[in-house]
C-alpha cells in the first residue's frame, strides 16, 4: 500500500463506491512494508472520512526462504530490468504508528484491527459464502496463506481479481516478471492454482496501454482538496517525478483492477487461459505463463484482461476522486 497513486486511490475508490461493501483492507508487504502500508491505509481512510472499515496487517515475508539473499544473486547473474524491488530495497520499519506520526506529524484517529489479515479473510469468506470478491493488488501472500490454512474457503469465494502478471508484454521488475508476482512467485502460484469459481487478471498487458501524464495527474490530484491529502502529496514519489521530469509517461495498475470491480462494463477485451508462475530460480523466476492448449496439471482457467474502455476508466477515476 502506497499513498495515492496507485493502490491508495484504488482503495479509496472501493471505499466510496455505492455498489461495493468494502469489508476490510488487508495489508501485505510489496511496494512498502506492512507497517508502512498500514499507516498509509489508515491516513487515506481518515482523509475520506471513513474510519469504520477494518485495516488488518498481513504477511510480512515472502513464502520462499532467503528471498532477499536470492534476489541479490539474481540481480548479479541476470540483471534487473527497471531496477525496482519495493520493500526489499530498504530496512523494515518496526511499528506502523511510528511511520504515521513521522510522516504526518500528528496522531492517527484509529488503528489497525487486532486480527491478522489472513484470519480476517478466512472469517469473512465463511461469514459471507459466495459473496466475497478478493481484490489482490499486491503480492499474493495473504491470499495464499489463507487457502493454505483453510482450503475449505476456496469454493466459497465468489471471485478473485488480481493485479499482476505479464503475458504478451515484457515484465517490469525483470524482463521476464511483473513486480507483484515476482515479489513472491510461490504465493502467486498457490493462489492461481486454487480452483476458485472465477479468477480475473489485470496485468501489464492492459496496464501498459494506459498512460498517465503530468497534465492528467495534476487534474486528478487537484480534486484532492482536503487537508489530509496535502501531506501525502508532499515529497510524494510521483509528484516529485513529474516536477523533476515533466515529460515522464507513467501508468496505472491497481486502479484499473479496482475500477473493474466498481464498473465491470469497462472491460472490452479478454482472453481465457490456464496460467502458471515459474518458481524455479533463474533468469525467468516469477514469470507468468499462459497456456492456450495442454496446460500443466493443476493450473486453472483465468480471464486475462487485454483492453478496457480508457475514456470511461478516466471518467470513473475523476468521479471517484471528486467524492473523496
Helices and strands as residue ranges (DSSP letters): H 7-16, E 24-27, H 34-47, E 54-57, H 67-78, G 86-89, H 96-104, H 117-127, E 133-136, H 141-149, G 151-156, E 159-163, H 179-183, H 185-192, E 199-202, H 204-207, E 211-212, H 214-221, H 227-233, H 237-244, E 250-251, H 254-262, G 264-266, E 267-277, E 288-291, E 300-308, H 310-323
